[in-house]
Amino acid sequence: MNFLRGVMGGQSAGPQHTEAETIQKLCDRVASSTLLDDRRNAVRALKSLSKKYRLEVGIQAMEHLIHVLQTDRSDSEIIAYALDTLYNIISNDEEEEVEENSTKQSEDLGSQFTEIFIKQPENVTLLLSLLEEFDFHVRWPGVRLLTSLLKQLGPPVQQIILVSPMGVSRLMDLLADSREIIRNDGVLLLQALTRGNGAIQKIVAFENAFERLLDIITEEGNSDGGIVVEDCLILLQNLLKNNNSNQNFFKEGSYIQRMKPWFEVGDENSGWSAQKVTNLHLMLQLVRVLVSPTNPPGATSSCQKAMFQCGLLQQLCTILMATGIPADILTETINTVSEVIRGCQVNQDYFASVNAPSNPPRPAIVVLLMSMVNERQPFVLRCAVLYCFQCFLYKNQKGQGEIVATLLPSTIDATGNSVSAGQLLCGGLFSTDSLSNWCAAVALAHALQGNATQKEQLLRVQLATSIGNPPVSLLQQCTNILSQGDKIDRRGSKIQTRVGLLMLLCTWLSNCPIAVTHFLHNSANVPFLTGQIAENLGEEEQLVQGLCALLLGISIYFNDNSLENYMKEKLKQLIEKRIGKENFIEKLGFISKHELYSRASQKPQPNFPSPEYMIFDHEFTKLVKELEGVITKAIYKSSEEDKKEEEVKKTLEQHDNIVTHYKNMIREQDLQLEELKQQVSTLKCQNEQLQTAVTQQASQIQQHKDQYNLLKVQLGKDNHHQGSHGDGAQVNGIQPEEISRLREEVEELKSQQGLLQSQLAEKDSLIENLKSSQVSAGNEQASAAALPRDSEQVVELKQELTALKSQLNSQSLEMTRLQAENRELLQRAEALAKSAPVEGESENVATAKTTDVEGRLSALLQETKELKNEIKALSEEKTAIKMQLDSSNSTIAILQMEKDKLDIEVTDSKKEQDDLLVLLADQDQKILSLKSKLKILGHPVEEEDESGDQDDDDDETDDGDKDQDI
């Protein structure tokens, strides 16, 4: 601390060289000191000196500061001091209230230090790595320093960041920082990073920048937000302007829909702060970036459609018709609406339907035209309205027809209660304000642009000049005003009115021979034009001469020779005599050589700094480019060439007519084909519906037939019951036809009982075989070596026997149930046999019950078959056990030494065998019980079977005694 006080004291007391020496000492301290605290204090002192002694600190300390950033990254405090010092050296932001020369010198100094810093690209990479630190005191100075580097030398720094791995991605993480100051400065950093670099703009866009920026704008309150919203909008403009890839990504990401809430300004428009005006202005500019006429037509069209579908255009029109909107916002809104509807038929139709909230409601187009022809309105607002009208009519023949229709006699409102667009245009065309004349003439020219039908319709317009005089055509009135020149006292430019009228006439007459004929029919027009072209006038009038030459050339090129005095050849001879062909072509070239011509040809929007510059229209410059060459050729062509050209034109016209005829036929056939397809599809649907109805009706008919047959059968039974004595039809509630069925059931049950008895006998024999195999196995187990394995097999056999026992139990239960059912059926059969021995009358009902019994018996047979399969599997396993016992006999001699150990196991096996014999005895007892049950049920059991069973029991007893002796 004493050292720092000495340094600070030296700054104020000593001369200039003392500060240089102090800075040198501090740099040596940073470079040589081994203690981190000393280096930190030295860097802090350099930071305090860097603002006032920027040059000295920059020259001596920059290398040491970069070294600190490289070596002392573990200490955030010294890193923060070093970054702040470098920022003070490079940045020009701290210079305030300095002279112009000092400011320029300061900017040069910042650029030089920036160049030194980025000479080693590793320095920028090091700075990017420091931005990954979450510590506020490291990240924030790093963001400021990198922003300053980009402001000083943008392209080189951008290139270094672009080639740095994950360089742009690291900077995008700043937008997600929870600390607002870092996030906001991160937006400023990305502004400088994306300026003029398409590659970085694409990377930033695909790093989800649109989503994050729109979220920030929403969080900040949209247009009511602060300067952060402004910074985000500027960044969005950098990403989207002149970048077709990002514009397409913005549209496909459905981000246009998120722009709609920006323009929900509400009804209370009194509170328009300067920041809100700026924000809304930038938002409107962002919309214009997406629909700019300089964008590819496909991209612009898709954005226009998306804006209409999401309601953005409707919201802009609401602002357009609202009250209390600031003038600059209203002007920019008009320009924005203009480009949103330009060339898009759906949007143009919607705009034509918008009405202003007045009483009575007026179309928005009429309200805007009223502002355009009102000389008290601001100039920029009038230019915006003209641009809106031009965009509304661009490639919109329907709109052009609607505008021209308001000038025709049949559609003019005789009462005069409402003002139409045509009346406003005529009023502006003939007013004493030259700017209104020009705007109205250009607007009317756009209503005729590329539409020959409306050019012919406009010839029908008649104007009442004064009371008592006959009406004159609009074309004649335009030429009358043109011939008067400067005789009428007008406000504004001297030539503006004539230029506007000449552009209107050139547009009107081009590609319209009928309009040319009407124009030439007035004998005063051609002499006026030749006189204007032949005169030697000043520079201001040269443009008017060029436009007159263009109009005369159009009258020659599109002349159909219908007027004998003004045929093509005669007009060319007139030019050659009075003007000269070379002079005529020279005057024609005055248009494209004018200084304002190239400016107007660049962009469709009429953007002029002042009314004096409002001379050319963008669409008119296209017309000049198209006609200048052909008119020059037409002037120099001979009569023979004209004849040949006329013949070629006629041939082409005939060909075009034929092609048009066939196109119309194809179009009509397509329409007919579509209608037939629709009819076929309709008939198919009707056919399917009728088929469904027929199917339903057929099913209903079948149901009715079944019900009828059932009723018929029931009726027959009732009649039969009434005709009989009652003793043969039904006895004790049982139908006589059931007797035969019951007898059949009794027979089948007896046969099933026989089958079950045979199956039981087979099971008994199987059990006896198993017993004998177990006894033999018991005799051999004393010397067997694989008894553990055998005991496992025996356990498995026990389990399977248990399963067999359970199945036998279920079989016995089923048999008991069937026998009880059999007894019941026998009783009923006996009752039927005594009371009504009638057979064969109700076979259908008996058959159904017999089927049921058969189904149950078949299920029992299936279960018996499964039991047989399982017994077969057990016998196979028994055979495998015998084979294993045989193999164990061969190993008796080898395993004699282990006999003592195996004795215990043999004893355990004997116990298991005893248990098994007990289980087998239980099984025999159950079998005997089953046989006794069969006897009780009335089924005779042969005595041989009983004696055989008794012998088997004796054998089993003897075997059991032998086992006990063993």
Protein Blocks (a to p, Z undefined) as FASTA:
>chain_A
ZZmmmmmmmmmmmcfklmmmmmmmmmmmmmmpmbfklmmmmmmmmmmmmmmmmmlmmmmm
mmmmmmmmmmmmmpmklmmmmmmmmmmmmpmklpghiafklmmmmmmmmmmmmmmmmmpm
mlmmmmmmmmmpmbfklmmmmmmmmmmmmmmmmmlmmmmmmmpghklmmmmmmmmpmblk
lmmmmmmmmmmmmgopaklmmmmmmnommmmmmmmmmmnopjmmcfklmmmmmmmmmmmg
oplklmmmmmmnommmmmmmmmmnbjblmbccfklmmmmmmmmmmmmmmmgfkbcfklmm
mmmmmmmmnommmmmmmmmmmghiafklmmmmmmmmmmmmgopaklmmmmmmpccddddd
ddfklmmmmmmmmmkbcfklmmmmmmmmmmmmgoplklmmmmmmmmpmklpcfklmaccf
klmmmmmmmmcbfklmmmmmmmmmmmmgopaklmmmmmmpccdfbghiacddfklmmmmm
mmnmmmpccedjfklmmmmmmmmmmmmmgoplklmmmmmmpmklmmmmmmmmmpccdfkl
mmmmmmmmmmmmmmmmmpghlafklgfklmmmmmmmmnopklmmmmmmmmmmpmklmmmm
mpmbdcdfbfklmmbcfklmmmmmmmmmmmmmmmmpcfklmmmmmmmmmmmmmmmmmmmm
mmmmmmmmmmmmmmmmmmmmmmmmmmmmmmmmmmmmmmmmmmmmmmmmmmmmmmmmmmmm
mmpnolmmpgghiafklmmmmmmmmmmmmmmmmmmmmmmmmmmmmmmmmmmmmmmmmmmm
mmpcklmmmmmmmmmmmmmmmmmmmmmmmmmmmmmmmmmmmmmmmmmmmmmmmmmccehk
lmmlmmmmmmmmmmmmmmmmmmmmmmmmmmmmmmmmmmmmmmmmmmmmmmmmmmmmmmmm
mmmmmmmmmmmmmmmmmmmmmmmmmmmmmmmmmmmnopacdfklmmmmmmmmmmmmmmmm
mmmmZZ
